[in-house]
Amino acid sequence: MSDLNRVVLTGRLTADPDLKYTQSGRAMLRFDIAVNRRWVNPESGQPEEEVTFLPIVVWGKQAENCAAYLRKGRQVAVDGRLRVRSFTTQNGDRRRTTEVAAQSVHFLGGRPTTAEPQPTEEGTETPPDPSPEEEVPF
């Protein structure tokens, strides 16, 4: 039996996505989403809200599709897994970050107000993460 590591989120992009390519030419896209949680405080009876900001990483063809159609404010559903990466900064400090490695990204909500063409699919599957030498540490 293998352990389960799955995350399903809906949220809105906090900024335009950032598309880059590895040295081998594989597309990698990063963006952050804001996920809102609303509830009623049982003690006060007042509504409350909490916002969590989560980094998302998308690979391959799906990364290029997302770069073409996603913009700040667009609502998305992300299905993926949590991943913790360690890296060294330019000044030599070791850092760790937790991110969502997306398996699929679905575009939600209405069409963007730009004149760009719309995608023909709501999301596509991406292959597993690349080998460690293809990862881009930023």
C-alpha positions in Angstrom: 0.0 0.0 0.0 1.4 3.4 -0.9 0.8 6.6 0.9 -1.6 9.1 -0.4 -0.5 12.7 -1.3 -3.3 14.5 -3.1 -4.4 18.1 -3.0 -7.5 19.5 -4.7 -7.9 23.3 -4.5 -9.9 26.1 -6.1 -8.7 29.6 -6.0 -7.8 32.7 -7.9 -4.4 33.6 -9.4 -2.7 36.4 -7.3 -0.5 37.5 -10.3 0.1 36.5 -13.9 1.9 33.1 -14.2 5.6 32.8 -14.8 6.6 30.5 -17.7 10.2 29.3 -17.9 12.0 26.4 -19.6 14.6 24.0 -18.2 18.0 23.6 -19.9 16.5 20.6 -21.8 13.6 22.7 -23.1 10.8 21.4 -20.9 8.2 24.1 -19.9 7.7 24.9 -16.3 5.1 27.4 -15.0 4.7 28.9 -11.6 1.8 30.8 -10.1 0.2 31.4 -6.7 -3.4 31.1 -5.9 -5.4 32.6 -3.1 -7.8 30.1 -1.4 -10.5 31.6 0.7 -12.1 29.9 3.7 -15.3 31.4 5.2 -17.1 30.3 8.3 -19.3 31.6 11.1 -17.5 32.1 14.5 -19.5 29.9 16.9 -18.8 32.2 19.8 -19.6 35.6 18.2 -22.0 34.4 15.5 -20.1 36.7 13.1 -18.8 35.6 9.7 -15.0 35.3 9.4 -12.6 34.7 6.5 -9.1 33.3 6.1 -7.0 33.5 2.9 -4.2 31.1 2.2 -1.7 31.7 -0.6 -0.3 28.6 -2.2 2.4 28.2 -4.9 1.5 26.0 -7.8 4.0 24.4 -10.3 2.9 23.0 -13.7 5.1 21.1 -16.2 5.1 20.4 -19.9 2.4 21.2 -22.4 -0.1 22.0 -19.7 2.3 24.7 -18.5 2.3 26.3 -21.9 -1.5 26.1 -22.1 -1.8 27.7 -18.7 0.6 30.5 -19.6 -1.5 31.2 -22.7 -4.8 31.5 -21.0 -4.3 32.3 -17.3 -4.0 35.8 -15.9 -4.2 37.4 -12.5 -7.7 37.0 -10.9 -8.7 34.0 -13.0 -10.3 31.2 -11.0 -8.8 27.7 -11.3 -9.2 24.2 -9.9 -5.9 22.4 -9.2 -5.5 18.7 -8.6 -2.0 17.7 -7.6 0.3 16.7 -4.7 2.3 18.5 -2.1 6.0 18.7 -2.6 8.7 20.1 -0.3 11.9 21.3 -2.1 15.2 22.3 -0.6 17.5 24.7 -2.4 20.4 27.0 -1.8 20.1 30.8 -2.4 22.7 32.8 -4.2 24.2 33.9 -0.9 24.5 30.3 0.3 21.5 30.0 2.6 19.6 26.7 2.6 15.9 27.1 2.2 12.8 24.8 2.0 9.6 25.6 0.3 6.3 23.7 0.1 4.4 23.8 -3.2 1.7 22.0 -5.1 2.9 20.0 -8.1 -0.2 20.2 -10.4 -1.3 17.1 -12.2 -4.2 19.0 -13.8 -5.4 22.6 -13.9 -8.9 23.4 -14.9 -9.9 26.9 -15.9 -13.0 28.1 -14.1 -15.4 31.0 -14.2 -16.2 33.2 -17.2 -13.9 33.9 -20.0 -11.2 36.5 -19.4 -11.9 40.0 -20.7 -8.9 40.0 -23.0 -9.2 39.3 -26.7 -7.0 36.1 -26.5 -8.3 32.8 -27.9 -9.9 30.4 -25.4 -8.6 26.9 -24.6 -10.4 24.0 -26.2 -10.1 21.8 -23.1 -10.7 22.6 -19.4 -7.4 21.0 -18.4 -4.9 18.3 -19.4 -2.8 15.8 -17.6 0.9 16.4 -17.0 3.5 13.7 -16.8 5.3 13.2 -13.4 7.9 15.7 -12.2 11.1 15.7 -14.2 14.3 14.2 -12.9 16.1 16.4 -10.3 18.7 17.7 -12.8 15.9 19.3 -14.8 14.4 21.2 -11.8 14.7 24.9 -11.8 15.5 26.1 -8.2 13.7 29.4 -7.8 
